[in-house]
Amino acid sequence: MGNQDLRKEAHDLDVTVWVGKSGIGAVEEELSDQLRERDLVKVKFLRSARAGSTVEELTEELAERVDADVVETRGNTGVVHR
């Protein structure tokens, strides 16, 4: 499945992982568990999680930690795929 197909599929997904002031380490395991059950997961980064970083940087780092790929980032939301 190509990146464009994954973006279309992600469009209607609800956010199931929220990253807050505890940072991406706090949601690593949850995201990994969700990726085992489904291909795509939408992650929302709250303002307190962004502290000087961009959503793109945080999404890349989180995806790398759970051995996944970034499909897209838009606004405060990222979509990852495994």
Buried (B, 14 or more C-beta within 10 A) or exposed (E): EEEEEBBEBBEEEEEBBEBEEEBBEEBBEBBBEBBEEEBBBBBBBEEEBBEEBEBEEBBBBBBEBBEBEBBBBEEBBBBBBB
